[in-house]
Each structure stands twice: as C-alpha cells, then as structure tokens.
Amino acid sequence: MVKPHIVGAHYGLRDWLGQRVTAVLMALYTVIFAFNALMLPEMSYEAWSGMFGGGFMQFATFLFFMSLFYHAWVGVRDIFMDYIKPVGVRLALHVIVLFLLIGYAGWVARILWRL
C-alpha cells in the first residue's frame, strides 16, 4: 500500500479566502486612489502631499500595503511549498521572505507617518 505524501499544514480555505479578501481590498483601494488622484487640482508635490496628509488616505494606503504583503506571503509560501523540495532550503527562503515583508511594512509605516 502506498501512502500519499501530504504537504502543508491545512492552510486551504483560510488562505484561499485571505487571498480573495486582500485582492478585493487592493482593488477597492486602487479605485479610491485613482478617483482622488484624478480629482487633484494639479499634479504637484503639494497636491499629492495634501492627498496623503489626511488620516484616511494614510490608513487606507497602509491597509493596502499590509494586504499586498499578506497576499504576497501566501502566494510565495505556496510556490515554495510546491516547488522547493529540500526542507532546509524552503525554510531559509520562508524566513528571508518573511523578514523582507516585515521590513517593507516598517518602511511603509515610516514613509506614511514620517517616524
């Protein structure tokens, strides 16, 4: 009797749903951003700075990037799980990507709120 090799930790529905929810959030943000950008009186630094000066756009932009990073994490993790067979290499790649995404999140926060 041959036992099937099961990979992963039952991510399934949670990650599938997470990818869809983050995709919807990113699409919604894109529409809001495009509308706000088109409504600017002029394409200048002051106008763009004013658009992001309000708390709503800062928070929406931060939420967009957090959604993007989670979306990317799930996708890259699944690719690594499917195509990188040596466990040590896969773990190292997971750790590298995770630290990069956390660093990018900090960078976004710093840019948006000038910490």
C-alpha positions as CSV (number, residue, x, y, z in Angstrom):
1,M,0.0,0.0,0.0
2,V,1.3,3.4,-1.0
3,K,0.7,6.3,1.5
4,P,0.1,9.7,-0.1
5,H,2.6,12.4,0.8
6,I,0.7,15.2,2.4
7,V,2.4,18.6,2.4
8,G,1.5,21.7,4.4
9,A,-0.5,22.4,7.5
10,H,-4.1,22.6,6.2
11,Y,-3.9,26.2,5.1
12,G,-6.6,25.6,2.5
13,L,-9.7,27.7,2.9
14,R,-8.2,30.3,5.3
15,D,-5.5,31.2,2.8
16,W,-7.8,31.0,-0.2
17,L,-10.2,33.3,1.5
18,G,-7.4,35.6,2.6
19,Q,-6.1,35.9,-0.9
20,R,-9.6,36.9,-2.2
21,V,-10.3,39.4,0.6
22,T,-6.9,41.1,0.2
23,A,-7.4,41.2,-3.6
24,V,-10.8,42.9,-3.1
25,L,-9.2,45.4,-0.6
26,M,-6.4,46.2,-3.1
27,A,-8.9,46.7,-5.9
28,L,-11.1,48.9,-3.8
29,Y,-8.1,51.0,-2.8
30,T,-7.0,51.3,-6.4
31,V,-10.4,52.8,-7.3
32,I,-10.3,55.2,-4.3
33,F,-6.7,56.2,-5.1
34,A,-7.4,56.8,-8.8
35,F,-10.5,58.8,-8.0
36,N,-8.6,61.0,-5.5
37,A,-5.7,61.4,-7.9
38,L,-7.9,62.4,-10.8
39,M,-9.7,65.0,-8.5
40,L,-6.4,66.8,-7.6
41,P,-6.4,70.4,-8.8
42,E,-2.9,70.0,-10.2
43,M,-0.2,67.3,-10.4
44,S,2.3,68.9,-7.9
45,Y,4.1,67.7,-4.8
46,E,1.9,69.9,-2.7
47,A,-1.3,68.4,-4.1
48,W,-0.1,64.8,-3.7
49,S,1.2,65.6,-0.2
50,G,-2.2,67.1,0.7
51,M,-4.0,64.0,-0.6
52,F,-1.9,61.8,1.8
53,G,-2.0,64.4,4.6
54,G,-5.4,63.2,5.8
55,G,-5.7,60.3,8.1
56,F,-8.0,58.3,5.8
57,M,-5.6,58.1,2.9
58,Q,-2.7,57.3,5.2
59,F,-4.6,54.5,6.8
60,A,-6.1,53.2,3.5
61,T,-2.6,53.2,2.0
62,F,-1.2,51.3,4.9
63,L,-4.1,48.8,4.8
64,F,-3.4,48.4,1.0
65,F,0.3,47.6,1.7
66,M,-0.5,45.2,4.5
67,S,-3.0,43.4,2.2
68,L,-0.3,43.3,-0.5
69,F,2.3,41.9,1.8
70,Y,-0.1,39.2,3.2
71,H,-1.2,38.4,-0.4
72,A,2.4,38.1,-1.5
73,W,3.3,36.0,1.6
74,V,0.6,33.4,0.9
75,G,1.5,33.2,-2.8
76,V,5.2,32.9,-2.4
77,R,4.9,30.5,0.5
78,D,2.7,28.2,-1.6
79,I,5.1,28.4,-4.5
80,F,8.0,27.5,-2.2
81,M,6.0,24.6,-0.7
82,D,5.1,23.3,-4.2
83,Y,8.4,23.6,-5.9
84,I,11.3,23.7,-3.3
85,K,11.6,20.2,-2.0
86,P,14.6,20.4,0.4
87,V,13.1,21.4,3.7
88,G,16.2,23.4,4.8
89,V,16.2,25.5,1.6
90,R,12.5,26.0,1.8
91,L,12.7,27.1,5.5
92,A,15.5,29.5,4.7
93,L,13.6,31.1,1.8
94,H,10.5,31.4,4.0
95,V,12.5,33.2,6.7
96,I,14.1,35.5,4.2
97,V,10.8,36.5,2.5
98,L,9.1,36.9,5.9
99,F,11.8,39.2,7.2
100,L,11.8,41.2,3.9
101,L,8.0,41.7,4.1
102,I,8.1,42.7,7.8
103,G,10.9,45.2,6.9
104,Y,8.9,46.6,4.0
105,A,5.9,47.0,6.3
106,G,8.1,49.1,8.7
107,W,9.4,51.1,5.7
108,V,5.8,51.9,4.6
109,A,4.8,53.0,8.1
110,R,7.9,55.2,8.3
111,I,7.1,56.8,4.9
112,L,3.4,57.4,5.6
113,W,3.8,58.7,9.2
114,R,7.4,60.1,8.9
115,L,8.5,58.3,12.1
